[in-house]
Amino acid sequence: MGKKVVVSKYRVALLLLGSILMKSQSLHASPLMPLAENFTLPDIEGQQVSLNDYQGQYVLLNFWATWCKPCVTEMPELEAAHQALKAQGFTVLAINVGESESKIKAFVAARGFTFPIVLDNDWVIAERYGVMGIPTSFYIDPGGRVYRKILGGSLTKESITAQLIEMKTRQ
């Protein structure tokens, strides 16, 4: 009878340990990445651009404005990454918030940016994406899922390249 009690306690301990491990795994499991909400906005040439136009590509969705110093600092890095990585199915899609088309056109022309820029004059799309300050960027995978959100003007060509590599290895 003594052996049955020991075996029974052993089984209970294993069941408890297994239960604890399963619960801890569920707490640390990564949640399913949410789908990026599609939108359609005019670009600086007046053409309609949708996020869905980039389905199957890696997208860095960047919310910015010309008056935002961190945004302005980050923009050449976005251009460098766009140029270096576009052959790998990567694009930068910049959403200017709240500024006039003429101001943005002059800003872009003076700096030679080539990535697509669309206009969110009323912050409607920024609000849908939960943007509280700019710059705010979202990495979106080829399946249209938000992979990561980046706040502040910390993006560099190198950090964008590293993020793209990480995204590709996790698929």
C-alpha positions as CSV (number, residue, x, y, z in Angstrom):
1,M,0.0,0.0,0.0
2,G,2.9,2.3,0.6
3,K,4.0,2.0,-3.0
4,K,0.5,3.0,-4.3
5,V,0.6,6.2,-2.3
6,V,4.0,7.1,-3.6
7,V,3.0,6.4,-7.2
8,S,-0.2,8.3,-6.8
9,K,1.6,11.4,-5.4
10,Y,4.1,11.1,-8.2
11,R,1.3,11.1,-10.8
12,V,-0.4,14.1,-9.1
13,A,2.9,16.0,-9.1
14,L,3.5,15.3,-12.8
15,L,-0.1,16.3,-13.6
16,L,0.4,19.6,-11.7
17,L,3.7,20.2,-13.3
18,G,2.3,19.5,-16.8
19,S,-0.6,21.9,-16.1
20,I,1.7,24.6,-14.9
21,L,3.9,24.2,-18.0
22,M,0.9,24.3,-20.4
23,K,-0.4,27.5,-18.7
24,S,3.0,29.2,-18.9
25,Q,3.3,28.3,-22.6
26,S,-0.1,29.8,-23.3
27,L,0.8,33.0,-21.5
28,H,4.0,33.4,-23.6
29,A,2.7,32.2,-27.0
30,S,2.8,34.9,-29.6
31,P,-0.7,36.1,-30.6
32,L,-1.8,35.8,-34.1
33,M,-0.7,38.9,-36.0
34,P,-3.7,41.1,-36.9
35,L,-4.6,41.9,-40.5
36,A,-3.6,45.4,-41.5
37,E,-6.7,47.3,-42.4
38,N,-7.0,48.2,-46.0
39,F,-7.4,51.8,-47.0
40,T,-7.5,53.8,-50.2
41,L,-6.0,57.3,-50.3
42,P,-4.9,59.7,-53.0
43,D,-1.1,59.9,-53.7
44,I,0.6,63.3,-54.4
45,E,-0.2,62.9,-58.1
46,G,-3.9,62.4,-57.4
47,Q,-4.0,58.7,-58.1
48,Q,-5.9,56.4,-55.7
49,V,-3.6,54.0,-53.8
50,S,-4.7,51.1,-51.6
51,L,-2.8,49.0,-49.1
52,N,-4.1,46.0,-51.0
53,D,-2.2,47.1,-54.0
54,Y,0.9,45.8,-52.2
55,Q,-0.5,42.4,-51.3
56,G,2.3,39.8,-51.5
57,Q,5.0,42.4,-50.6
58,Y,6.7,43.4,-47.4
59,V,5.5,46.9,-46.6
60,L,6.8,49.5,-44.2
61,L,3.8,51.7,-43.6
62,N,5.0,55.1,-42.2
63,F,2.9,57.9,-40.8
64,W,4.7,61.3,-41.0
65,A,4.5,65.0,-41.6
66,T,7.0,67.6,-42.9
67,W,6.9,69.6,-39.6
68,C,8.0,66.6,-37.6
69,K,11.7,66.7,-37.1
70,P,12.1,63.0,-36.4
71,C,10.1,62.2,-39.5
72,V,12.3,64.4,-41.6
73,T,15.4,62.8,-40.2
74,E,14.0,59.3,-40.9
75,M,12.9,59.9,-44.5
76,P,16.4,59.6,-46.2
77,E,16.8,56.3,-44.3
78,L,13.4,55.1,-45.6
79,E,14.5,56.1,-49.1
80,A,17.8,54.2,-48.8
81,A,16.0,51.1,-47.6
82,H,13.4,51.4,-50.3
83,Q,16.0,51.5,-53.0
84,A,18.2,48.7,-51.5
85,L,15.3,46.3,-50.8
86,K,12.7,46.9,-53.5
87,A,14.1,44.0,-55.6
88,Q,13.3,41.7,-52.6
89,G,9.6,42.6,-52.6
90,F,9.9,45.4,-50.1
91,T,8.3,48.9,-50.3
92,V,7.9,51.9,-48.1
93,L,4.4,53.4,-48.2
94,A,4.4,56.8,-46.5
95,I,1.2,58.3,-45.2
96,N,1.4,62.1,-44.7
97,V,-1.0,63.3,-42.1
98,G,-2.8,66.6,-42.3
99,E,-0.8,68.6,-44.8
100,S,-1.5,70.1,-48.2
101,E,-0.6,68.3,-51.4
102,S,1.5,71.3,-52.6
103,K,3.6,71.4,-49.5
104,I,4.3,67.7,-49.6
105,K,5.1,67.8,-53.3
106,A,7.6,70.5,-52.8
107,F,9.2,68.6,-49.8
108,V,9.4,65.4,-51.8
109,A,10.8,67.0,-55.0
110,A,13.5,68.9,-53.1
111,R,14.7,65.6,-51.5
112,G,14.1,63.2,-54.4
113,F,12.1,60.6,-52.5
114,T,10.8,57.8,-54.8
115,F,8.6,55.7,-52.5
116,P,4.8,56.1,-52.7
117,I,3.4,58.9,-50.6
118,V,-0.3,59.2,-49.9
119,L,-2.4,61.8,-48.2
120,D,-4.4,61.3,-45.0
121,N,-5.6,64.9,-44.6
122,D,-8.0,64.3,-41.8
123,W,-6.0,61.7,-39.9
124,V,-8.8,59.1,-40.6
125,I,-6.4,56.2,-41.5
126,A,-3.9,57.3,-38.8
127,E,-6.8,57.1,-36.2
128,R,-7.8,53.6,-37.5
129,Y,-4.3,52.4,-37.0
130,G,-4.1,53.9,-33.5
131,V,-1.4,56.4,-34.3
132,M,-1.0,58.7,-31.3
133,G,2.2,60.5,-32.5
134,I,4.4,60.6,-35.5
135,P,6.5,59.1,-36.9
136,T,4.8,55.7,-36.4
137,S,5.6,52.8,-38.6
138,F,4.1,49.4,-39.2
139,Y,5.9,46.4,-40.8
140,I,3.3,44.4,-42.8
141,D,4.1,41.0,-44.1
142,P,3.2,39.7,-47.6
143,G,0.0,38.2,-46.2
144,G,-1.2,41.6,-45.1
145,R,-0.6,41.0,-41.4
146,V,0.9,43.6,-39.1
147,Y,4.3,42.2,-37.9
148,R,5.5,45.1,-35.8
149,K,4.8,48.7,-34.8
150,I,7.6,51.1,-34.4
151,L,7.2,54.5,-32.5
152,G,9.5,57.5,-32.9
153,G,12.1,58.4,-35.5
154,S,14.5,55.5,-34.9
155,L,14.4,53.8,-38.3
156,T,17.6,53.4,-40.3
157,K,18.4,51.5,-43.5
158,E,20.2,49.0,-41.3
159,S,17.3,48.5,-38.8
160,I,14.8,48.2,-41.7
161,T,17.0,45.6,-43.5
162,A,17.4,43.6,-40.2
163,Q,13.6,43.7,-39.7
164,L,13.0,42.4,-43.2
165,I,15.4,39.6,-42.7
166,E,13.7,38.7,-39.4
167,M,10.3,38.8,-41.1
168,K,11.5,36.5,-43.9
169,T,13.0,33.9,-41.5
170,R,9.8,33.8,-39.4
171,Q,7.5,32.8,-42.3
